[in-house]
Amino acid sequence: MRLLPRFLAIAAIAVLSACATTAGKSDPTSEQQVLQRAQLLLDRYARNDQAGVVAMLDPQRVTLLGTGFNEKVQSPADLRALMDRDFAQWQSARFTDVRDADIRSDGALATAWFTVTFAAGAGPTLPLRMFTTWRKVDGEWLLTQSGTALPPPG
């Protein structure tokens, strides 16, 4: 009976040690790839390249939240409808000056948070904060979650 508690304690220490050695590790190569994928996503969106943007989505599950509470994308059809509405309203879009990027990856899942300057049509520029989650599928980073925030008014 005395061996079971001792065995469980040793097993718990081994598991915690394994967690501690993998937690916080980053993969700089993956981080650079994810930043490139985020830039490609912005470029494709700005060109209204719906097929190109859809090709970057995780086929298993995707949720993209826009700046408005009514902007929720959970399928390629939702994304195409959102882009149709956006470009009917704007006619064109520009994303420039990606900055304040914070990318984290373990090689299989990654987050990329950044600020970008956005302009719709001939309108003024404004900063957007974008929050993205990417999943590596067959060697390619695919977007599985995204959220966009506007700066507060004033």
Residue frames as a rotation matrix with the C-alpha (Angstrom) as fourth column:
MET 1
0.563 0.827 0.000 0.00
0.827 -0.563 0.000 0.00
0.000 0.000 -1.000 0.00
ARG 2
0.415 -0.463 -0.783 2.85
0.221 -0.783 0.581 2.40
-0.882 -0.414 -0.223 0.75
LEU 3
-0.587 -0.695 0.415 4.22
0.543 0.043 0.839 2.01
-0.601 0.718 0.353 -2.76
LEU 4
0.075 0.700 0.710 1.10
0.990 -0.137 0.030 3.40
0.119 0.701 -0.703 -4.47
PRO 5
0.888 0.259 -0.380 1.31
0.326 -0.937 0.125 6.92
-0.324 -0.235 -0.917 -2.93
ARG 6
0.044 -0.957 -0.285 5.04
-0.008 -0.286 0.958 7.03
-0.999 -0.040 -0.021 -3.60
PHE 7
-0.508 -0.174 0.844 4.52
0.766 0.358 0.535 5.90
-0.395 0.918 -0.049 -7.22
LEU 8
0.483 0.784 0.389 1.77
0.871 -0.476 -0.122 8.50
0.089 0.397 -0.913 -7.73
ALA 9
0.726 -0.286 -0.626 3.99
0.074 -0.872 0.484 11.25
-0.684 -0.398 -0.612 -6.32
ILE 10
-0.385 -0.915 0.120 6.86
0.165 0.060 0.984 10.28
-0.908 0.398 0.128 -8.64
ALA 11
-0.288 0.366 0.885 4.49
0.952 0.212 0.222 10.11
-0.106 0.906 -0.410 -11.61
ALA 12
0.778 0.614 -0.131 3.07
0.607 -0.789 -0.091 13.55
-0.159 -0.009 -0.987 -10.78
ILE 13
0.328 -0.749 -0.576 6.57
-0.086 -0.631 0.771 15.05
-0.941 -0.204 -0.272 -10.57
ALA 14
-0.590 -0.555 0.587 7.51
0.483 0.340 0.807 13.49
-0.647 0.759 0.067 -13.91
VAL 15
0.127 0.724 0.678 4.36
0.990 -0.132 -0.045 14.85
0.057 0.677 -0.733 -15.60
LEU 16
0.869 0.190 -0.456 4.87
0.293 -0.942 0.165 18.34
-0.398 -0.277 -0.874 -14.14
SER 17
-0.067 -0.969 -0.238 8.50
0.025 -0.240 0.971 18.31
-0.997 0.059 0.040 -15.24
ALA 18
-0.505 -0.058 0.861 7.51
0.808 0.318 0.496 17.37
-0.303 0.946 -0.113 -18.78
CYS 19
0.576 0.774 0.263 4.95
0.815 -0.568 -0.117 20.18
0.059 0.281 -0.958 -18.84
ALA 20
0.686 -0.347 -0.639 7.49
0.085 -0.834 0.545 22.68
-0.722 -0.428 -0.543 -17.55
THR 21
-0.380 -0.916 0.127 10.03
0.244 0.033 0.969 21.79
-0.892 0.399 0.211 -20.21
THR 22
-0.491 0.229 0.840 7.57
0.870 0.086 0.485 22.25
0.039 0.970 -0.241 -23.10
ALA 23
0.620 0.749 -0.233 5.64
0.762 -0.646 -0.047 25.24
-0.186 -0.149 -0.971 -21.75
GLY 24
0.660 -0.292 -0.692 6.89
-0.085 -0.945 0.317 28.54
-0.746 -0.151 -0.648 -23.06
LYS 25
-0.422 -0.802 0.424 8.98
0.412 0.247 0.877 27.07
-0.808 0.545 0.226 -25.86
SER 26
0.473 0.555 -0.684 8.62
-0.391 -0.564 -0.728 28.91
-0.789 0.612 -0.050 -29.09
ASP 27
0.101 -0.370 0.924 9.30
0.788 0.596 0.153 28.02
-0.607 0.713 0.351 -32.68
PRO 28
-0.207 -0.236 -0.949 10.85
-0.118 -0.957 0.263 31.08
-0.971 0.167 0.171 -34.42
THR 29
-0.989 -0.138 0.057 10.51
0.031 0.183 0.983 29.50
-0.146 0.973 -0.177 -37.87
SER 30
-0.348 0.935 0.070 6.80
0.929 0.334 0.162 28.91
0.128 0.121 -0.984 -37.34
GLU 31
0.109 0.378 -0.919 6.38
0.571 -0.781 -0.254 32.41
-0.814 -0.497 -0.301 -35.96
GLN 32
-0.640 -0.405 -0.653 7.89
-0.282 -0.667 0.689 33.92
-0.715 0.625 0.313 -39.12
GLN 33
-0.921 0.342 0.183 5.72
0.344 0.501 0.794 31.69
0.180 0.795 -0.580 -41.31
VAL 34
-0.091 0.940 -0.328 2.59
0.975 0.017 -0.223 32.73
-0.204 -0.340 -0.918 -39.41
LEU 35
-0.091 0.002 -0.996 3.43
0.120 -0.993 -0.013 36.42
-0.989 -0.121 0.090 -39.79
GLN 36
-0.920 -0.263 -0.291 3.86
-0.261 -0.144 0.955 35.86
-0.293 0.954 0.064 -43.54
ARG 37
-0.659 0.744 0.111 0.52
0.719 0.579 0.384 34.04
0.221 0.333 -0.917 -43.68
ALA 38
0.053 0.672 -0.739 -1.20
0.734 -0.528 -0.427 36.90
-0.678 -0.519 -0.521 -41.84
GLN 39
-0.428 -0.272 -0.862 0.25
-0.285 -0.864 0.415 39.38
-0.858 0.423 0.292 -44.35
LEU 40
-0.996 0.089 0.022 -0.89
0.056 0.398 0.916 37.17
0.073 0.913 -0.401 -47.24
LEU 41
-0.313 0.935 -0.167 -4.38
0.939 0.278 -0.203 37.02
-0.143 -0.220 -0.965 -45.74
LEU 42
0.052 0.292 -0.955 -4.52
0.272 -0.924 -0.268 40.83
-0.961 -0.246 -0.128 -45.55
ASP 43
-0.754 -0.409 -0.514 -3.23
-0.366 -0.387 0.846 41.15
-0.545 0.826 0.142 -49.12
ARG 44
-0.877 0.458 0.148 -5.83
0.438 0.632 0.639 38.71
0.199 0.625 -0.755 -50.46
TYR 45
-0.054 0.884 -0.464 -8.62
0.889 -0.168 -0.425 40.38
-0.454 -0.435 -0.777 -48.53
ALA 46
-0.183 -0.087 -0.979 -7.60
-0.044 -0.994 0.097 43.83
-0.982 0.061 0.178 -49.82
ARG 47
-0.903 -0.178 -0.391 -7.75
-0.393 -0.025 0.919 42.49
-0.173 0.984 -0.047 -53.41
ASN 48
0.098 0.984 0.148 -11.18
-0.893 0.152 -0.423 40.96
-0.439 -0.091 0.894 -52.72
ASP 49
-0.446 -0.353 -0.822 -9.65
-0.670 0.741 0.045 37.59
0.593 0.571 -0.568 -53.60
GLN 50
0.324 0.710 0.626 -12.40
-0.946 0.254 0.202 35.49
-0.016 -0.657 0.753 -52.05
ALA 51
0.867 -0.039 -0.497 -11.10
-0.091 0.967 -0.236 32.17
0.490 0.250 0.835 -53.34
GLY 52
-0.093 -0.995 -0.031 -7.63
0.023 0.029 -0.999 33.01
0.995 -0.094 0.020 -52.01
VAL 53
-0.408 0.016 0.913 -8.92
-0.855 -0.358 -0.376 33.93
0.320 -0.934 0.160 -48.55
VAL 54
0.668 0.722 0.178 -11.19
-0.743 0.636 0.209 30.86
0.038 -0.271 0.962 -48.38
ALA 55
0.579 -0.520 -0.628 -8.18
0.021 0.780 -0.626 28.66
0.815 0.349 0.463 -49.26
MET 56
-0.486 -0.818 0.307 -6.47
-0.251 -0.205 -0.946 29.94
0.837 -0.537 -0.106 -46.09
LEU 57
0.107 0.641 0.760 -9.30
-0.956 -0.143 0.255 28.82
0.272 -0.754 0.597 -43.76
ASP 58
-0.842 -0.295 0.452 -9.14
-0.465 0.822 -0.331 25.79
-0.274 -0.488 -0.829 -41.51
PRO 59
-0.512 0.682 -0.523 -11.56
-0.451 0.305 0.839 23.29
0.731 0.665 0.151 -43.14
GLN 60
-0.615 0.265 -0.743 -12.40
0.612 0.755 -0.237 21.66
0.497 -0.600 -0.626 -39.80
ARG 61
0.406 0.708 -0.578 -13.62
0.911 -0.364 0.195 24.73
-0.072 -0.605 -0.793 -37.96
VAL 62
-0.676 -0.582 0.452 -13.38
0.610 -0.786 -0.101 28.48
0.414 0.207 0.886 -38.38
THR 63
0.505 0.762 -0.405 -14.75
0.858 -0.494 0.140 31.45
-0.093 -0.418 -0.904 -36.48
LEU 64
-0.663 -0.636 0.394 -13.97
0.679 -0.733 -0.042 35.00
0.316 0.240 0.918 -37.56
LEU 65
0.322 0.738 -0.593 -15.42
0.884 -0.458 -0.089 37.96
-0.338 -0.495 -0.801 -35.67
GLY 66
-0.102 -0.299 0.949 -15.46
0.703 -0.696 -0.143 41.35
0.704 0.653 0.281 -37.35
THR 67
-0.941 -0.303 0.148 -15.67
0.145 -0.760 -0.634 44.77
0.304 -0.575 0.759 -35.77
GLY 68
-0.323 0.903 0.284 -19.48
-0.871 -0.401 0.283 44.66
0.369 -0.156 0.916 -35.67
PHE 69
-0.501 0.172 0.848 -21.41
-0.567 0.675 -0.472 42.17
-0.653 -0.718 -0.241 -33.55
ASN 70
0.640 0.768 0.035 -23.30
-0.438 0.403 -0.804 41.10
-0.631 0.499 0.594 -36.67
GLU 71
0.399 -0.590 -0.702 -20.05
-0.813 0.127 -0.568 40.10
0.424 0.798 -0.429 -38.38
LYS 72
0.041 -0.323 0.946 -19.58
-0.645 0.714 0.272 36.44
-0.763 -0.621 -0.179 -37.52
VAL 73
0.212 -0.107 -0.972 -18.09
-0.905 0.354 -0.236 34.04
0.369 0.929 -0.022 -40.05
GLN 74
0.029 -0.201 0.979 -18.21
-0.644 0.746 0.172 30.28
-0.765 -0.635 -0.107 -39.55
SER 75
0.355 0.067 0.932 -18.06
0.533 0.805 -0.261 28.99
-0.768 0.589 0.250 -43.11
PRO 76
-0.736 -0.611 0.291 -16.62
0.559 -0.307 0.770 29.85
-0.382 0.729 0.568 -46.52
ALA 77
-0.129 0.774 0.620 -20.12
0.837 -0.250 0.486 30.99
0.532 0.582 -0.615 -47.59
ASP 78
0.711 0.338 -0.616 -20.27
0.660 -0.622 0.421 33.38
-0.241 -0.707 -0.665 -44.60
LEU 79
-0.163 -0.875 -0.456 -16.87
0.459 -0.476 0.750 34.78
-0.873 -0.087 0.479 -45.54
ARG 80
-0.709 -0.061 0.703 -17.86
0.701 -0.171 0.692 35.33
0.078 0.983 0.164 -49.16
ALA 81
0.345 0.915 0.210 -21.05
0.821 -0.402 0.404 37.12
0.454 0.033 -0.890 -48.06
LEU 82
0.550 -0.231 -0.803 -19.06
0.547 -0.626 0.555 39.34
-0.631 -0.745 -0.218 -45.67
MET 83
-0.562 -0.825 -0.060 -16.56
0.448 -0.364 0.816 40.23
-0.695 0.432 0.574 -48.38
ASP 84
-0.361 0.530 0.767 -19.42
0.850 -0.152 0.505 40.92
0.384 0.834 -0.396 -50.84
ARG 85
0.706 0.667 -0.239 -20.96
0.700 -0.605 0.379 43.36
0.108 -0.435 -0.894 -48.34
ASP 86
0.225 -0.712 -0.665 -17.61
0.483 -0.512 0.711 44.97
-0.846 -0.481 0.228 -47.49
PHE 87
-0.735 -0.648 0.201 -16.59
0.469 -0.271 0.840 45.60
-0.490 0.712 0.503 -51.09
ALA 88
-0.017 0.797 0.603 -20.08
0.902 -0.248 0.353 46.74
0.431 0.550 -0.715 -52.15
GLN 89
0.834 0.321 -0.450 -19.73
0.524 -0.716 0.461 49.40
-0.174 -0.620 -0.765 -49.47
TRP 90
0.355 -0.805 -0.476 -16.01
0.113 -0.468 0.876 50.24
-0.928 -0.365 -0.075 -49.82
GLN 91
0.962 -0.045 -0.269 -15.10
-0.270 -0.021 -0.963 49.35
0.038 0.999 -0.032 -53.43
SER 92
0.262 -0.920 -0.293 -11.48
0.036 0.313 -0.949 48.96
0.965 0.238 0.115 -52.25
ALA 93
0.999 -0.027 0.034 -9.46
-0.034 0.003 0.999 48.35
-0.027 -1.000 0.002 -49.11
ARG 94
0.233 -0.972 -0.013 -5.87
-0.224 -0.041 -0.974 48.77
0.946 0.230 -0.227 -47.97
PHE 95
0.978 -0.126 -0.165 -3.96
0.195 0.282 0.939 47.23
-0.072 -0.951 0.300 -45.08
THR 96
0.365 -0.902 0.231 -0.55
0.031 -0.236 -0.971 48.75
0.931 0.362 -0.058 -44.39
ASP 97
-0.230 -0.626 0.746 2.02
-0.647 -0.474 -0.597 49.11
0.727 -0.620 -0.296 -41.65
VAL 98
0.691 0.347 -0.634 1.68
0.178 0.768 0.615 45.85
0.701 -0.538 0.469 -39.73
ARG 99
-0.317 -0.783 0.535 3.20
-0.401 -0.401 -0.824 46.61
0.860 -0.476 -0.187 -36.33
ASP 100
-0.256 0.129 0.958 3.23
-0.966 -0.003 -0.257 45.60
-0.030 -0.992 0.125 -32.66
ALA 101
0.328 0.376 -0.867 3.14
-0.533 0.831 0.158 41.96
0.780 0.410 0.473 -33.74
ASP 102
-0.289 -0.329 0.899 3.14
-0.893 0.430 -0.130 39.31
-0.344 -0.841 -0.418 -31.04
ILE 103
0.369 0.326 -0.870 3.37
-0.704 0.710 -0.032 35.83
0.607 0.624 0.491 -32.56
ARG 104
-0.273 -0.402 0.874 3.55
-0.856 0.516 -0.030 32.65
-0.439 -0.756 -0.485 -30.54
SER 105
0.479 0.386 -0.788 3.75
-0.749 0.647 -0.138 29.12
0.457 0.657 0.600 -31.84
ASP 106
0.203 -0.404 0.892 4.47
-0.608 0.661 0.439 25.62
-0.767 -0.632 -0.111 -30.66
GLY 107
-0.824 -0.549 -0.141 4.82
-0.416 0.417 0.808 24.40
-0.385 0.724 -0.572 -34.25
ALA 108
-0.757 0.619 0.209 1.24
0.652 0.692 0.310 23.08
0.047 0.371 -0.927 -34.52
LEU 109
0.477 0.879 0.001 -0.88
0.862 -0.468 0.194 25.99
0.171 -0.092 -0.981 -33.27
ALA 110
-0.670 -0.743 -0.004 -0.02
0.738 -0.664 -0.122 29.68
0.088 -0.085 0.993 -33.37
THR 111
0.551 0.752 -0.362 -1.42
0.744 -0.639 -0.195 33.07
-0.378 -0.162 -0.911 -32.49
ALA 112
-0.606 -0.646 0.464 -0.60
0.765 -0.633 0.117 36.32
0.218 0.426 0.878 -34.23
TRP 113
0.532 0.673 -0.515 -1.78
0.765 -0.642 -0.049 39.56
-0.363 -0.368 -0.856 -32.67
PHE 114
-0.620 -0.761 0.193 -0.92
0.769 -0.539 0.343 42.81
-0.157 0.361 0.919 -34.41
THR 115
0.221 0.596 -0.772 -2.00
0.182 -0.803 -0.568 46.32
-0.958 -0.015 -0.286 -35.28
VAL 116
-0.499 -0.289 0.817 -2.46
0.843 0.057 0.535 47.36
-0.201 0.956 0.216 -38.90
THR 117
-0.611 0.321 -0.724 -3.45
-0.277 -0.943 -0.184 50.59
-0.742 0.088 0.665 -40.61
PHE 118
-0.421 0.600 0.680 -6.68
0.806 0.591 -0.022 50.17
-0.415 0.539 -0.733 -42.59
ALA 119
-0.662 0.336 -0.670 -8.41
-0.450 -0.893 -0.003 52.32
-0.599 0.300 0.743 -45.19
ALA 120
-0.193 0.696 0.691 -11.70
0.697 0.593 -0.403 51.62
-0.690 0.405 -0.600 -46.97
GLY 121
0.582 0.411 0.701 -12.13
0.808 -0.389 -0.443 53.25
0.091 0.824 -0.559 -50.36
ALA 122
-0.066 -0.566 0.822 -11.11
0.364 -0.780 -0.509 56.89
0.929 0.266 0.257 -50.24
GLY 123
0.860 0.507 0.058 -11.89
0.108 -0.291 0.951 57.10
0.499 -0.811 -0.305 -46.53
PRO 124
0.394 -0.722 0.569 -9.51
-0.868 -0.496 -0.028 57.99
0.302 -0.483 -0.822 -43.75
THR 125
-0.199 -0.532 -0.823 -7.02
-0.053 0.844 -0.533 55.51
0.979 -0.063 -0.196 -42.33
LEU 126
0.471 0.288 0.834 -7.50
-0.840 -0.143 0.524 54.02
0.270 -0.947 0.174 -38.92
PRO 127
-0.674 -0.738 0.035 -5.70
-0.703 0.626 -0.338 51.46
0.228 -0.253 -0.940 -36.80
LEU 128
0.599 0.759 -0.256 -7.18
-0.609 0.639 0.469 48.00
0.519 -0.125 0.845 -36.36
ARG 129
-0.389 -0.628 0.674 -6.10
-0.861 0.509 -0.023 45.39
-0.328 -0.589 -0.739 -33.88
MET 130
0.389 0.463 -0.796 -6.26
-0.723 0.689 0.047 41.90
0.571 0.557 0.603 -35.26
PHE 131
-0.197 -0.326 0.925 -6.13
-0.828 0.560 0.021 38.68
-0.525 -0.762 -0.380 -33.28
THR 132
0.383 0.293 -0.876 -5.61
-0.819 0.547 -0.175 35.47
0.428 0.785 0.449 -35.22
THR 133
0.079 -0.333 0.940 -5.16
-0.573 0.756 0.316 31.80
-0.816 -0.564 -0.131 -34.42
TRP 134
0.183 -0.164 -0.969 -3.60
-0.941 0.258 -0.221 29.45
0.286 0.952 -0.107 -36.96
ARG 135
0.494 -0.022 0.869 -3.48
-0.373 0.897 0.235 25.65
-0.785 -0.440 0.435 -37.10
LYS 136
-0.439 -0.727 -0.529 -0.89
-0.845 0.133 0.519 23.74
-0.307 0.674 -0.672 -39.09
VAL 137
0.533 0.645 0.547 -2.56
-0.262 0.741 -0.619 21.28
-0.805 0.187 0.564 -41.46
ASP 138
0.719 -0.300 0.627 -0.44
0.646 0.622 -0.443 19.16
-0.257 0.723 0.641 -43.81
GLY 139
-0.233 -0.972 0.021 2.47
0.948 -0.222 0.230 21.60
-0.219 0.074 0.973 -43.42
GLU 140
-0.520 0.117 0.846 0.41
0.408 -0.836 0.366 24.75
0.750 0.536 0.387 -44.09
TRP 141
-0.885 0.204 -0.418 -0.81
0.308 -0.414 -0.856 27.36
-0.348 -0.887 0.304 -41.59
LEU 142
-0.439 0.830 0.345 -4.60
0.507 -0.089 0.858 27.77
0.742 0.551 -0.381 -41.85
LEU 143
-0.781 0.210 0.588 -6.69
-0.485 -0.797 -0.359 30.41
0.393 -0.566 0.725 -40.11
THR 144
-0.548 0.589 -0.594 -9.00
0.624 0.761 0.179 28.92
0.557 -0.273 -0.784 -37.52
GLN 145
0.378 0.662 -0.648 -9.97
0.901 -0.423 0.094 32.00
-0.211 -0.619 -0.756 -35.46
SER 146
-0.653 -0.562 0.508 -9.81
0.630 -0.775 -0.046 35.74
0.420 0.290 0.860 -35.93
GLY 147
0.427 0.743 -0.516 -11.10
0.874 -0.485 0.025 38.85
-0.232 -0.461 -0.856 -34.26
THR 148
-0.412 -0.491 0.768 -10.79
0.670 -0.734 -0.110 42.52
0.617 0.469 0.631 -35.16
ALA 149
0.248 0.451 -0.858 -11.10
0.903 -0.428 0.035 45.52
-0.351 -0.783 -0.513 -32.86
LEU 150
0.299 -0.063 0.952 -11.46
0.495 -0.843 -0.211 49.19
0.816 0.534 -0.221 -33.68
PRO 151
-0.825 -0.553 -0.121 -9.96
0.404 -0.426 -0.810 51.86
0.396 -0.716 0.574 -31.44
PRO 152
-0.126 0.813 -0.568 -12.37
0.921 -0.117 -0.371 53.40
-0.368 -0.570 -0.734 -28.96
PRO 153
0.419 0.332 0.845 -14.04
0.700 -0.711 -0.068 56.63
0.578 0.620 -0.530 -30.12
GLY 154
0.997 0.043 -0.069 -12.53
0.075 -0.812 0.579 59.92
-0.031 -0.582 -0.812 -29.13
